[in-house]
Amino acid sequence: MPYFEKQTYKNFEIIIISESIEKEKFPRTKIVKVEKMNPAQKRNIGAKKAKGEILAFIDDDAYPEKNWLKNAVRNFQDKNIVAVGG
């Protein structure tokens, strides 16, 4: 089971910014093929494609805990918080 399916928070979209053609398809996932570029440029493309109010970036070699999104989103209930990291 892909890690995103284990998330306890379910209201999210996944956008993969890839320099290669992705052979594997995942539900609820949009894959955007790009030329070679740095990570900041890829994040900017992902942000432009996103439809949600909160952006969460994660590297392709990271394996988030099942409550990762739930814990992050909880912070944004305070309107004075505009970013979290960790």
PDB file of N, CA, C and O in Angstrom:
ATOM      1  N   MET A   1       0.848  -1.175   0.000  1.00  0.00           N
ATOM      2  CA  MET A   1       0.000   0.000   0.000  1.00  0.00           C
ATOM      3  C   MET A   1       0.894   1.238   0.000  1.00  0.00           C
ATOM      4  O   MET A   1       1.784   1.359   0.842  1.00  0.00           O
ATOM      5  N   PRO A   2       0.663   2.161  -0.939  1.00  0.00           N
ATOM      6  CA  PRO A   2       1.459   3.398  -0.947  1.00  0.00           C
ATOM      7  C   PRO A   2       1.267   4.177   0.358  1.00  0.00           C
ATOM      8  O   PRO A   2       0.203   4.134   0.974  1.00  0.00           O
ATOM      9  N   TYR A   3       2.311   4.882   0.758  1.00  0.00           N
ATOM     10  CA  TYR A   3       2.285   5.605   2.026  1.00  0.00           C
ATOM     11  C   TYR A   3       1.157   6.632   2.102  1.00  0.00           C
ATOM     12  O   TYR A   3       0.607   6.850   3.182  1.00  0.00           O
ATOM     13  N   PHE A   4       0.803   7.262   0.995  1.00  0.00           N
ATOM     14  CA  PHE A   4      -0.232   8.283   1.058  1.00  0.00           C
ATOM     15  C   PHE A   4      -1.584   7.688   1.443  1.00  0.00           C
ATOM     16  O   PHE A   4      -2.412   8.388   2.026  1.00  0.00           O
ATOM     17  N   GLU A   5      -1.822   6.433   1.137  1.00  0.00           N
ATOM     18  CA  GLU A   5      -3.091   5.807   1.483  1.00  0.00           C
ATOM     19  C   GLU A   5      -3.207   5.538   2.982  1.00  0.00           C
ATOM     20  O   GLU A   5      -4.311   5.317   3.479  1.00  0.00           O
ATOM     21  N   LYS A   6      -2.103   5.552   3.702  1.00  0.00           N
ATOM     22  CA  LYS A   6      -2.113   5.318   5.144  1.00  0.00           C
ATOM     23  C   LYS A   6      -2.357   6.597   5.941  1.00  0.00           C
ATOM     24  O   LYS A   6      -2.522   6.539   7.160  1.00  0.00           O
ATOM     25  N   GLN A   7      -2.381   7.738   5.278  1.00  0.00           N
ATOM     26  CA  GLN A   7      -2.584   9.003   5.983  1.00  0.00           C
ATOM     27  C   GLN A   7      -3.957   9.030   6.653  1.00  0.00           C
ATOM     28  O   GLN A   7      -4.956   8.632   6.053  1.00  0.00           O
ATOM     29  N   THR A   8      -3.998   9.504   7.904  1.00  0.00           N
ATOM     30  CA  THR A   8      -5.271   9.603   8.610  1.00  0.00           C
ATOM     31  C   THR A   8      -6.066  10.824   8.138  1.00  0.00           C
ATOM     32  O   THR A   8      -7.293  10.830   8.235  1.00  0.00           O
ATOM     33  N   TYR A   9      -5.394  11.844   7.635  1.00  0.00           N
ATOM     34  CA  TYR A   9      -6.049  13.011   7.061  1.00  0.00           C
ATOM     35  C   TYR A   9      -6.260  12.701   5.585  1.00  0.00           C
ATOM     36  O   TYR A   9      -5.301  12.386   4.881  1.00  0.00           O
ATOM     37  N   LYS A  10      -7.488  12.785   5.106  1.00  0.00           N
ATOM     38  CA  LYS A  10      -7.805  12.297   3.761  1.00  0.00           C
ATOM     39  C   LYS A  10      -8.068  13.375   2.715  1.00  0.00           C
ATOM     40  O   LYS A  10      -8.204  13.050   1.535  1.00  0.00           O
ATOM     41  N   ASN A  11      -8.142  14.628   3.100  1.00  0.00           N
ATOM     42  CA  ASN A  11      -8.485  15.692   2.150  1.00  0.00           C
ATOM     43  C   ASN A  11      -7.204  16.290   1.560  1.00  0.00           C
ATOM     44  O   ASN A  11      -6.765  17.363   1.973  1.00  0.00           O
ATOM     45  N   PHE A  12      -6.620  15.597   0.606  1.00  0.00           N
ATOM     46  CA  PHE A  12      -5.387  16.077  -0.023  1.00  0.00           C
ATOM     47  C   PHE A  12      -5.301  15.606  -1.461  1.00  0.00           C
ATOM     48  O   PHE A  12      -5.965  14.651  -1.862  1.00  0.00           O
ATOM     49  N   GLU A  13      -4.472  16.292  -2.226  1.00  0.00           N
ATOM     50  CA  GLU A  13      -4.159  15.879  -3.590  1.00  0.00           C
ATOM     51  C   GLU A  13      -2.659  15.637  -3.660  1.00  0.00           C
ATOM     52  O   GLU A  13      -1.900  16.167  -2.848  1.00  0.00           O
ATOM     53  N   ILE A  14      -2.242  14.856  -4.608  1.00  0.00           N
ATOM     54  CA  ILE A  14      -0.815  14.566  -4.795  1.00  0.00           C
ATOM     55  C   ILE A  14      -0.422  15.023  -6.187  1.00  0.00           C
ATOM     56  O   ILE A  14      -1.057  14.670  -7.181  1.00  0.00           O
ATOM     57  N   ILE A  15       0.645  15.821  -6.238  1.00  0.00           N
ATOM     58  CA  ILE A  15       1.189  16.266  -7.516  1.00  0.00           C
ATOM     59  C   ILE A  15       2.652  15.845  -7.549  1.00  0.00           C
ATOM     60  O   ILE A  15       3.446  16.266  -6.708  1.00  0.00           O
ATOM     61  N   ILE A  16       2.995  15.029  -8.507  1.00  0.00           N
ATOM     62  CA  ILE A  16       4.377  14.572  -8.666  1.00  0.00           C
ATOM     63  C   ILE A  16       4.990  15.360  -9.813  1.00  0.00           C
ATOM     64  O   ILE A  16       4.464  15.366 -10.926  1.00  0.00           O
ATOM     65  N   ILE A  17       6.107  16.028  -9.532  1.00  0.00           N
ATOM     66  CA  ILE A  17       6.850  16.763 -10.554  1.00  0.00           C
ATOM     67  C   ILE A  17       8.068  15.907 -10.884  1.00  0.00           C
ATOM     68  O   ILE A  17       8.945  15.721 -10.040  1.00  0.00           O
ATOM     69  N   SER A  18       8.126  15.390 -12.098  1.00  0.00           N
ATOM     70  CA  SER A  18       9.139  14.398 -12.437  1.00  0.00           C
ATOM     71  C   SER A  18       9.874  14.748 -13.728  1.00  0.00           C
ATOM     72  O   SER A  18       9.289  15.248 -14.688  1.00  0.00           O
ATOM     73  N   GLU A  19      11.154  14.473 -13.717  1.00  0.00           N
ATOM     74  CA  GLU A  19      11.962  14.656 -14.926  1.00  0.00           C
ATOM     75  C   GLU A  19      11.913  13.428 -15.825  1.00  0.00           C
ATOM     76  O   GLU A  19      12.352  13.482 -16.974  1.00  0.00           O
ATOM     77  N   SER A  20      11.392  12.338 -15.319  1.00  0.00           N
ATOM     78  CA  SER A  20      11.296  11.126 -16.129  1.00  0.00           C
ATOM     79  C   SER A  20       9.825  10.765 -16.312  1.00  0.00           C
ATOM     80  O   SER A  20       8.953  11.286 -15.617  1.00  0.00           O
ATOM     81  N   ILE A  21       9.574   9.895 -17.230  1.00  0.00           N
ATOM     82  CA  ILE A  21       8.212   9.432 -17.456  1.00  0.00           C
ATOM     83  C   ILE A  21       7.895   8.397 -16.386  1.00  0.00           C
ATOM     84  O   ILE A  21       8.596   7.394 -16.248  1.00  0.00           O
ATOM     85  N   GLU A  22       6.841   8.650 -15.639  1.00  0.00           N
ATOM     86  CA  GLU A  22       6.442   7.749 -14.559  1.00  0.00           C
ATOM     87  C   GLU A  22       5.625   6.598 -15.135  1.00  0.00           C
ATOM     88  O   GLU A  22       4.621   6.815 -15.813  1.00  0.00           O
ATOM     89  N   LYS A  23       6.059   5.388 -14.862  1.00  0.00           N
ATOM     90  CA  LYS A  23       5.361   4.214 -15.372  1.00  0.00           C
ATOM     91  C   LYS A  23       4.226   3.798 -14.452  1.00  0.00           C
ATOM     92  O   LYS A  23       3.213   3.269 -14.908  1.00  0.00           O
ATOM     93  N   GLU A  24       4.392   4.036 -13.161  1.00  0.00           N
ATOM     94  CA  GLU A  24       3.382   3.633 -12.194  1.00  0.00           C
ATOM     95  C   GLU A  24       2.366   4.751 -11.994  1.00  0.00           C
ATOM     96  O   GLU A  24       2.739   5.921 -11.898  1.00  0.00           O
ATOM     97  N   LYS A  25       1.113   4.405 -11.933  1.00  0.00           N
ATOM     98  CA  LYS A  25       0.034   5.367 -11.723  1.00  0.00           C
ATOM     99  C   LYS A  25      -0.550   5.144 -10.335  1.00  0.00           C
ATOM    100  O   LYS A  25      -0.636   4.010  -9.864  1.00  0.00           O
ATOM    101  N   PHE A  26      -0.946   6.224  -9.690  1.00  0.00           N
ATOM    102  CA  PHE A  26      -1.563   6.154  -8.370  1.00  0.00           C
ATOM    103  C   PHE A  26      -2.889   6.892  -8.402  1.00  0.00           C
ATOM    104  O   PHE A  26      -3.031   7.872  -9.133  1.00  0.00           O
ATOM    105  N   PRO A  27      -3.861   6.441  -7.625  1.00  0.00           N
ATOM    106  CA  PRO A  27      -5.124   7.177  -7.566  1.00  0.00           C
ATOM    107  C   PRO A  27      -4.905   8.554  -6.941  1.00  0.00           C
ATOM    108  O   PRO A  27      -4.010   8.735  -6.114  1.00  0.00           O
ATOM    109  N   ARG A  28      -5.726   9.516  -7.341  1.00  0.00           N
ATOM    110  CA  ARG A  28      -5.692  10.876  -6.793  1.00  0.00           C
ATOM    111  C   ARG A  28      -4.348  11.568  -7.022  1.00  0.00           C
ATOM    112  O   ARG A  28      -3.986  12.473  -6.271  1.00  0.00           O
ATOM    113  N   THR A  29      -3.620  11.161  -8.033  1.00  0.00           N
ATOM    114  CA  THR A  29      -2.283  11.696  -8.270  1.00  0.00           C
ATOM    115  C   THR A  29      -2.185  12.305  -9.659  1.00  0.00           C
ATOM    116  O   THR A  29      -2.593  11.700 -10.650  1.00  0.00           O
ATOM    117  N   LYS A  30      -1.640  13.512  -9.713  1.00  0.00           N
ATOM    118  CA  LYS A  30      -1.374  14.187 -10.982  1.00  0.00           C
ATOM    119  C   LYS A  30       0.145  14.172 -11.185  1.00  0.00           C
ATOM    120  O   LYS A  30       0.897  14.584 -10.302  1.00  0.00           O
ATOM    121  N   ILE A  31       0.584  13.702 -12.335  1.00  0.00           N
ATOM    122  CA  ILE A  31       2.012  13.664 -12.643  1.00  0.00           C
ATOM    123  C   ILE A  31       2.305  14.716 -13.703  1.00  0.00           C
ATOM    124  O   ILE A  31       1.668  14.754 -14.756  1.00  0.00           O
ATOM    125  N   VAL A  32       3.278  15.568 -13.408  1.00  0.00           N
ATOM    126  CA  VAL A  32       3.670  16.629 -14.324  1.00  0.00           C
ATOM    127  C   VAL A  32       5.104  16.355 -14.765  1.00  0.00           C
ATOM    128  O   VAL A  32       6.024  16.369 -13.948  1.00  0.00           O
ATOM    129  N   LYS A  33       5.288  16.108 -16.051  1.00  0.00           N
ATOM    130  CA  LYS A  33       6.619  15.857 -16.618  1.00  0.00           C
ATOM    131  C   LYS A  33       7.293  17.193 -16.895  1.00  0.00           C
ATOM    132  O   LYS A  33       6.702  18.073 -17.521  1.00  0.00           O
ATOM    133  N   VAL A  34       8.532  17.346 -16.428  1.00  0.00           N
ATOM    134  CA  VAL A  34       9.287  18.579 -16.637  1.00  0.00           C
ATOM    135  C   VAL A  34      10.679  18.247 -17.145  1.00  0.00           C
ATOM    136  O   VAL A  34      11.143  17.112 -17.035  1.00  0.00           O
ATOM    137  N   GLU A  35      11.333  19.245 -17.698  1.00  0.00           N
ATOM    138  CA  GLU A  35      12.738  19.110 -18.081  1.00  0.00           C
ATOM    139  C   GLU A  35      13.589  19.182 -16.813  1.00  0.00           C
ATOM    140  O   GLU A  35      13.068  19.431 -15.726  1.00  0.00           O
ATOM    141  N   LYS A  36      14.881  18.967 -16.951  1.00  0.00           N
ATOM    142  CA  LYS A  36      15.774  19.022 -15.795  1.00  0.00           C
ATOM    143  C   LYS A  36      15.731  20.424 -15.182  1.00  0.00           C
ATOM    144  O   LYS A  36      15.918  21.427 -15.870  1.00  0.00           O
ATOM    145  N   MET A  37      15.478  20.467 -13.866  1.00  0.00           N
ATOM    146  CA  MET A  37      15.427  21.743 -13.154  1.00  0.00           C
ATOM    147  C   MET A  37      15.703  21.493 -11.677  1.00  0.00           C
ATOM    148  O   MET A  37      15.699  20.350 -11.219  1.00  0.00           O
ATOM    149  N   ASN A  38      15.943  22.571 -10.939  1.00  0.00           N
ATOM    150  CA  ASN A  38      16.274  22.412  -9.523  1.00  0.00           C
ATOM    151  C   ASN A  38      15.003  22.216  -8.693  1.00  0.00           C
ATOM    152  O   ASN A  38      13.900  22.484  -9.168  1.00  0.00           O
ATOM    153  N   PRO A  39      15.161  21.748  -7.455  1.00  0.00           N
ATOM    154  CA  PRO A  39      13.996  21.467  -6.606  1.00  0.00           C
ATOM    155  C   PRO A  39      13.085  22.676  -6.375  1.00  0.00           C
ATOM    156  O   PRO A  39      11.866  22.513  -6.315  1.00  0.00           O
ATOM    157  N   ALA A  40      13.633  23.858  -6.248  1.00  0.00           N
ATOM    158  CA  ALA A  40      12.801  25.048  -6.028  1.00  0.00           C
ATOM    159  C   ALA A  40      11.888  25.295  -7.225  1.00  0.00           C
ATOM    160  O   ALA A  40      10.722  25.650  -7.051  1.00  0.00           O
ATOM    161  N   GLN A  41      12.403  25.112  -8.426  1.00  0.00           N
ATOM    162  CA  GLN A  41      11.579  25.285  -9.623  1.00  0.00           C
ATOM    163  C   GLN A  41      10.457  24.244  -9.659  1.00  0.00           C
ATOM    164  O   GLN A  41       9.329  24.552 -10.043  1.00  0.00           O
ATOM    165  N   LYS A  42      10.772  23.026  -9.260  1.00  0.00           N
ATOM    166  CA  LYS A  42       9.754  21.975  -9.222  1.00  0.00           C
ATOM    167  C   LYS A  42       8.667  22.306  -8.192  1.00  0.00           C
ATOM    168  O   LYS A  42       7.481  22.110  -8.457  1.00  0.00           O
ATOM    169  N   ARG A  43       9.068  22.802  -7.029  1.00  0.00           N
ATOM    170  CA  ARG A  43       8.078  23.193  -6.017  1.00  0.00           C
ATOM    171  C   ARG A  43       7.181  24.302  -6.532  1.00  0.00           C
ATOM    172  O   ARG A  43       5.977  24.293  -6.275  1.00  0.00           O
ATOM    173  N   ASN A  44       7.748  25.255  -7.254  1.00  0.00           N
ATOM    174  CA  ASN A  44       6.942  26.346  -7.809  1.00  0.00           C
ATOM    175  C   ASN A  44       5.904  25.825  -8.801  1.00  0.00           C
ATOM    176  O   ASN A  44       4.764  26.290  -8.808  1.00  0.00           O
ATOM    177  N   ILE A  45       6.288  24.875  -9.629  1.00  0.00           N
ATOM    178  CA  ILE A  45       5.338  24.279 -10.580  1.00  0.00           C
ATOM    179  C   ILE A  45       4.239  23.549  -9.814  1.00  0.00           C
ATOM    180  O   ILE A  45       3.058  23.687 -10.134  1.00  0.00           O
ATOM    181  N   GLY A  46       4.625  22.779  -8.812  1.00  0.00           N
ATOM    182  CA  GLY A  46       3.640  22.061  -8.008  1.00  0.00           C
ATOM    183  C   GLY A  46       2.674  23.016  -7.327  1.00  0.00           C
ATOM    184  O   GLY A  46       1.474  22.750  -7.272  1.00  0.00           O
ATOM    185  N   ALA A  47       3.183  24.120  -6.810  1.00  0.00           N
ATOM    186  CA  ALA A  47       2.330  25.107  -6.141  1.00  0.00           C
ATOM    187  C   ALA A  47       1.326  25.714  -7.121  1.00  0.00           C
ATOM    188  O   ALA A  47       0.171  25.942  -6.762  1.00  0.00           O
ATOM    189  N   LYS A  48       1.752  25.971  -8.335  1.00  0.00           N
ATOM    190  CA  LYS A  48       0.846  26.537  -9.345  1.00  0.00           C
ATOM    191  C   LYS A  48      -0.244  25.545  -9.741  1.00  0.00           C
ATOM    192  O   LYS A  48      -1.364  25.951 -10.052  1.00  0.00           O
ATOM    193  N   LYS A  49       0.069  24.260  -9.735  1.00  0.00           N
ATOM    194  CA  LYS A  49      -0.898  23.230 -10.125  1.00  0.00           C
ATOM    195  C   LYS A  49      -1.855  22.871  -8.984  1.00  0.00           C
ATOM    196  O   LYS A  49      -2.933  22.329  -9.228  1.00  0.00           O
ATOM    197  N   ALA A  50      -1.469  23.170  -7.747  1.00  0.00           N
ATOM    198  CA  ALA A  50      -2.258  22.773  -6.577  1.00  0.00           C
ATOM    199  C   ALA A  50      -3.579  23.526  -6.500  1.00  0.00           C
ATOM    200  O   ALA A  50      -3.673  24.687  -6.899  1.00  0.00           O
ATOM    201  N   LYS A  51      -4.587  22.851  -5.986  1.00  0.00           N
ATOM    202  CA  LYS A  51      -5.911  23.448  -5.838  1.00  0.00           C
ATOM    203  C   LYS A  51      -6.241  23.771  -4.387  1.00  0.00           C
ATOM    204  O   LYS A  51      -7.196  24.505  -4.131  1.00  0.00           O
ATOM    205  N   GLY A  52      -5.488  23.253  -3.440  1.00  0.00           N
ATOM    206  CA  GLY A  52      -5.798  23.435  -2.027  1.00  0.00           C
ATOM    207  C   GLY A  52      -5.283  24.740  -1.448  1.00  0.00           C
ATOM    208  O   GLY A  52      -4.619  25.523  -2.126  1.00  0.00           O
ATOM    209  N   GLU A  53      -5.605  24.956  -0.175  1.00  0.00           N
ATOM    210  CA  GLU A  53      -5.182  26.164   0.533  1.00  0.00           C
ATOM    211  C   GLU A  53      -3.831  25.995   1.219  1.00  0.00           C
ATOM    212  O   GLU A  53      -3.131  26.978   1.461  1.00  0.00           O
ATOM    213  N   ILE A  54      -3.464  24.763   1.531  1.00  0.00           N
ATOM    214  CA  ILE A  54      -2.221  24.474   2.250  1.00  0.00           C
ATOM    215  C   ILE A  54      -1.349  23.609   1.352  1.00  0.00           C
ATOM    216  O   ILE A  54      -1.827  22.644   0.755  1.00  0.00           O
ATOM    217  N   LEU A  55      -0.071  23.956   1.259  1.00  0.00           N
ATOM    218  CA  LEU A  55       0.883  23.159   0.489  1.00  0.00           C
ATOM    219  C   LEU A  55       1.762  22.362   1.445  1.00  0.00           C
ATOM    220  O   LEU A  55       2.232  22.893   2.451  1.00  0.00           O
ATOM    221  N   ALA A  56       1.979  21.104   1.137  1.00  0.00           N
ATOM    222  CA  ALA A  56       2.893  20.249   1.898  1.00  0.00           C
ATOM    223  C   ALA A  56       3.840  19.616   0.893  1.00  0.00           C
ATOM    224  O   ALA A  56       3.409  18.926  -0.031  1.00  0.00           O
ATOM    225  N   PHE A  57       5.118  19.851   1.077  1.00  0.00           N
ATOM    226  CA  PHE A  57       6.116  19.285   0.173  1.00  0.00           C
ATOM    227  C   PHE A  57       6.828  18.137   0.874  1.00  0.00           C
ATOM    228  O   PHE A  57       7.120  18.202   2.068  1.00  0.00           O
ATOM    229  N   ILE A  58       7.101  17.091   0.111  1.00  0.00           N
ATOM    230  CA  ILE A  58       7.845  15.958   0.666  1.00  0.00           C
ATOM    231  C   ILE A  58       8.716  15.372  -0.444  1.00  0.00           C
ATOM    232  O   ILE A  58       8.287  15.277  -1.593  1.00  0.00           O
ATOM    233  N   ASP A  59       9.920  14.988  -0.099  1.00  0.00           N
ATOM    234  CA  ASP A  59      10.838  14.408  -1.072  1.00  0.00           C
ATOM    235  C   ASP A  59      10.438  12.975  -1.407  1.00  0.00           C
ATOM    236  O   ASP A  59       9.734  12.317  -0.641  1.00  0.00           O
ATOM    237  N   ASP A  60      10.895  12.510  -2.554  1.00  0.00           N
ATOM    238  CA  ASP A  60      10.519  11.176  -3.005  1.00  0.00           C
ATOM    239  C   ASP A  60      11.133  10.052  -2.176  1.00  0.00           C
ATOM    240  O   ASP A  60      10.715   8.900  -2.296  1.00  0.00           O
ATOM    241  N   ASP A  61      12.114  10.367  -1.344  1.00  0.00           N
ATOM    242  CA  ASP A  61      12.715   9.334  -0.506  1.00  0.00           C
ATOM    243  C   ASP A  61      12.266   9.437   0.954  1.00  0.00           C
ATOM    244  O   ASP A  61      12.865   8.808   1.826  1.00  0.00           O
ATOM    245  N   ALA A  62      11.226  10.215   1.230  1.00  0.00           N
ATOM    246  CA  ALA A  62      10.706  10.372   2.585  1.00  0.00           C
ATOM    247  C   ALA A  62       9.493   9.474   2.776  1.00  0.00           C
ATOM    248  O   ALA A  62       8.720   9.252   1.844  1.00  0.00           O
ATOM    249  N   TYR A  63       9.333   8.967   3.976  1.00  0.00           N
ATOM    250  CA  TYR A  63       8.233   8.078   4.314  1.00  0.00           C
ATOM    251  C   TYR A  63       7.514   8.659   5.534  1.00  0.00           C
ATOM    252  O   TYR A  63       7.908   8.397   6.671  1.00  0.00           O
ATOM    253  N   PRO A  64       6.465   9.443   5.301  1.00  0.00           N
ATOM    254  CA  PRO A  64       5.809  10.142   6.403  1.00  0.00           C
ATOM    255  C   PRO A  64       5.016   9.212   7.316  1.00  0.00           C
ATOM    256  O   PRO A  64       4.492   8.186   6.882  1.00  0.00           O
ATOM    257  N   GLU A  65       4.940   9.592   8.585  1.00  0.00           N
ATOM    258  CA  GLU A  65       4.096   8.888   9.540  1.00  0.00           C
ATOM    259  C   GLU A  65       2.636   9.053   9.130  1.00  0.00           C
ATOM    260  O   GLU A  65       2.305   9.989   8.402  1.00  0.00           O
ATOM    261  N   LYS A  66       1.772   8.173   9.578  1.00  0.00           N
ATOM    262  CA  LYS A  66       0.368   8.201   9.157  1.00  0.00           C
ATOM    263  C   LYS A  66      -0.357   9.467   9.589  1.00  0.00           C
ATOM    264  O   LYS A  66      -1.356   9.828   8.967  1.00  0.00           O
ATOM    265  N   ASN A  67       0.101  10.151  10.622  1.00  0.00           N
ATOM    266  CA  ASN A  67      -0.533  11.383  11.090  1.00  0.00           C
ATOM    267  C   ASN A  67       0.189  12.643  10.623  1.00  0.00           C
ATOM    268  O   ASN A  67      -0.095  13.735  11.116  1.00  0.00           O
ATOM    269  N   TRP A  68       1.110  12.508   9.689  1.00  0.00           N
ATOM    270  CA  TRP A  68       1.910  13.644   9.223  1.00  0.00           C
ATOM    271  C   TRP A  68       1.036  14.807   8.766  1.00  0.00           C
ATOM    272  O   TRP A  68       1.204  15.928   9.246  1.00  0.00           O
ATOM    273  N   LEU A  69       0.116  14.561   7.857  1.00  0.00           N
ATOM    274  CA  LEU A  69      -0.751  15.632   7.355  1.00  0.00           C
ATOM    275  C   LEU A  69      -1.721  16.119   8.426  1.00  0.00           C
ATOM    276  O   LEU A  69      -1.931  17.324   8.564  1.00  0.00           O
ATOM    277  N   LYS A  70      -2.306  15.216   9.171  1.00  0.00           N
ATOM    278  CA  LYS A  70      -3.251  15.591  10.229  1.00  0.00           C
ATOM    279  C   LYS A  70      -2.586  16.536  11.230  1.00  0.00           C
ATOM    280  O   LYS A  70      -3.177  17.542  11.625  1.00  0.00           O
ATOM    281  N   ASN A  71      -1.377  16.217  11.633  1.00  0.00           N
ATOM    282  CA  ASN A  71      -0.655  17.066  12.591  1.00  0.00           C
ATOM    283  C   ASN A  71      -0.273  18.409  11.978  1.00  0.00           C
ATOM    284  O   ASN A  71      -0.319  19.433  12.660  1.00  0.00           O
ATOM    285  N   ALA A  72       0.096  18.418  10.726  1.00  0.00           N
ATOM    286  CA  ALA A  72       0.475  19.679  10.073  1.00  0.00           C
ATOM    287  C   ALA A  72      -0.732  20.592   9.903  1.00  0.00           C
ATOM    288  O   ALA A  72      -0.654  21.786  10.193  1.00  0.00           O
ATOM    289  N   VAL A  73      -1.836  20.044   9.440  1.00  0.00           N
ATOM    290  CA  VAL A  73      -3.042  20.841   9.191  1.00  0.00           C
ATOM    291  C   VAL A  73      -3.569  21.456  10.488  1.00  0.00           C
ATOM    292  O   VAL A  73      -4.067  22.581  10.475  1.00  0.00           O
ATOM    293  N   ARG A  74      -3.468  20.753  11.576  1.00  0.00           N
ATOM    294  CA  ARG A  74      -3.944  21.256  12.875  1.00  0.00           C
ATOM    295  C   ARG A  74      -3.301  22.597  13.218  1.00  0.00           C
ATOM    296  O   ARG A  74      -3.951  23.449  13.825  1.00  0.00           O
ATOM    297  N   ASN A  75      -2.056  22.799  12.847  1.00  0.00           N
ATOM    298  CA  ASN A  75      -1.362  24.057  13.127  1.00  0.00           C
ATOM    299  C   ASN A  75      -2.021  25.247  12.453  1.00  0.00           C
ATOM    300  O   ASN A  75      -1.953  26.360  12.974  1.00  0.00           O
ATOM    301  N   PHE A  76      -2.649  25.042  11.322  1.00  0.00           N
ATOM    302  CA  PHE A  76      -3.209  26.142  10.541  1.00  0.00           C
ATOM    303  C   PHE A  76      -4.581  26.601  11.036  1.00  0.00           C
ATOM    304  O   PHE A  76      -5.171  27.513  10.457  1.00  0.00           O
ATOM    305  N   GLN A  77      -5.088  25.985  12.091  1.00  0.00           N
ATOM    306  CA  GLN A  77      -6.321  26.483  12.708  1.00  0.00           C
ATOM    307  C   GLN A  77      -6.073  27.859  13.319  1.00  0.00           C
ATOM    308  O   GLN A  77      -6.990  28.674  13.418  1.00  0.00           O
ATOM    309  N   ASP A  78      -4.827  28.115  13.730  1.00  0.00           N
ATOM    310  CA  ASP A  78      -4.433  29.442  14.223  1.00  0.00           C
ATOM    311  C   ASP A  78      -4.085  30.271  12.999  1.00  0.00           C
ATOM    312  O   ASP A  78      -3.094  29.993  12.324  1.00  0.00           O
ATOM    313  N   LYS A  79      -4.884  31.279  12.708  1.00  0.00           N
ATOM    314  CA  LYS A  79      -4.703  32.091  11.493  1.00  0.00           C
ATOM    315  C   LYS A  79      -3.408  32.905  11.492  1.00  0.00           C
ATOM    316  O   LYS A  79      -3.040  33.469  10.462  1.00  0.00           O
ATOM    317  N   ASN A  80      -2.708  32.976  12.637  1.00  0.00           N
ATOM    318  CA  ASN A  80      -1.418  33.674  12.696  1.00  0.00           C
ATOM    319  C   ASN A  80      -0.284  32.787  12.193  1.00  0.00           C
ATOM    320  O   ASN A  80       0.824  33.275  11.969  1.00  0.00           O
ATOM    321  N   ILE A  81      -0.541  31.500  12.013  1.00  0.00           N
ATOM    322  CA  ILE A  81       0.480  30.567  11.512  1.00  0.00           C
ATOM    323  C   ILE A  81       0.327  30.462  10.001  1.00  0.00           C
ATOM    324  O   ILE A  81      -0.748  30.133   9.499  1.00  0.00           O
ATOM    325  N   VAL A  82       1.398  30.740   9.285  1.00  0.00           N
ATOM    326  CA  VAL A  82       1.359  30.692   7.825  1.00  0.00           C
ATOM    327  C   VAL A  82       2.301  29.631   7.254  1.00  0.00           C
ATOM    328  O   VAL A  82       2.259  29.355   6.055  1.00  0.00           O
ATOM    329  N   ALA A  83       3.151  29.032   8.097  1.00  0.00           N
ATOM    330  CA  ALA A  83       4.066  28.001   7.617  1.00  0.00           C
ATOM    331  C   ALA A  83       4.527  27.152   8.800  1.00  0.00           C
ATOM    332  O   ALA A  83       4.628  27.633   9.928  1.00  0.00           O
ATOM    333  N   VAL A  84       4.801  25.893   8.518  1.00  0.00           N
ATOM    334  CA  VAL A  84       5.412  24.993   9.491  1.00  0.00           C
ATOM    335  C   VAL A  84       6.503  24.224   8.776  1.00  0.00           C
ATOM    336  O   VAL A  84       6.459  24.083   7.553  1.00  0.00           O
ATOM    337  N   GLY A  85       7.459  23.734   9.500  1.00  0.00           N
ATOM    338  CA  GLY A  85       8.545  22.953   8.912  1.00  0.00           C
ATOM    339  C   GLY A  85       8.987  21.911   9.902  1.00  0.00           C
ATOM    340  O   GLY A  85       8.611  21.931  11.074  1.00  0.00           O
ATOM    341  N   GLY A  86       9.787  21.007   9.407  1.00  0.00           N
ATOM    342  CA  GLY A  86      10.268  20.012  10.355  1.00  0.00           C
ATOM    343  C   GLY A  86      10.861  18.839   9.654  1.00  0.00           C
ATOM    344  O   GLY A  86      11.319  17.898  10.302  1.00  0.00           O
TER     345      GLY A  86
END
